[in-house]
Amino acid sequence: MSAKRVAVVTGASSGIGAATARALSHQGFHVVCAARRMDRLAELADEIDGEAVELDVTSTASVQALAGRLARVDVLVNNAGGALGTELVADARDEDWETMLATNVLGVMRMSRALLPALEASGNGTIVTVTSTAGVGVYEGGGGYTAAKHGAHAVVGTLRLELCGKPVRVIEVLPGMVQTAEFSLNRLRGDQQKADAVYAGVDQPLVAEDVADAIAWTISRPPHVNIDQLVIRPIAQASNYKVARNGSVGGRA
Ligand code: 8X3
């Protein structure tokens, strides 16, 4: 069994996941970097002397295969997820909603279910789930994503109740506007101009490292301290609706 504490990070191939893998490695964890894109993962794992494992959180078999190769797990960071599309509910595309629910909600359930025995056996386990401010609020054009993040938020709350009395902390980190290379680009179907417009004129949107730092902080609290929920936004964003751009305050891009 690894002498180092072991952290599993899903969606580790880029953005918040990759930054979190680095942050936890700096905290002394052996980090299992899990995602679908093995080329990127291998580079990251090399850099932080961790481990790269191919994982598709939408597949029970894939999740079970990962769980089966881990002798020790102290921390699980459920980060895999994302948004697809900005259509109104009236124009919703089934496949987008199905993918968002499969990754953001079922993925959290599958990973938590599969790693719970090891997390409990560690004596001081921690599950951090990265949801979103979209998990506690709604906005036009965000129906599928907000539904998925509300779902993940509900799973986390349920899990905290179910694990009460067991040595596993259940933490939720809810980021607001975070500028990463892929989040808005994926949501906007690869349109870089539209993706850039989401952050245009905003003075310092959060970056992946800001959120990773917050995640690592929650994990580094003493084991009896459970940060139930941590909402993190840039100072320029007061709500999903209210963003300061170029000195004036307006809505979403
Ligand atoms: C991302 C935040 O405002 O785009 O999780 O829904 S928002």
Residues whose N, C-alpha, C, O or C-beta is under 5 A from the ligand:
A	BS01	8X3	T131 S132 T133 A134 P175 G176 M177 N240
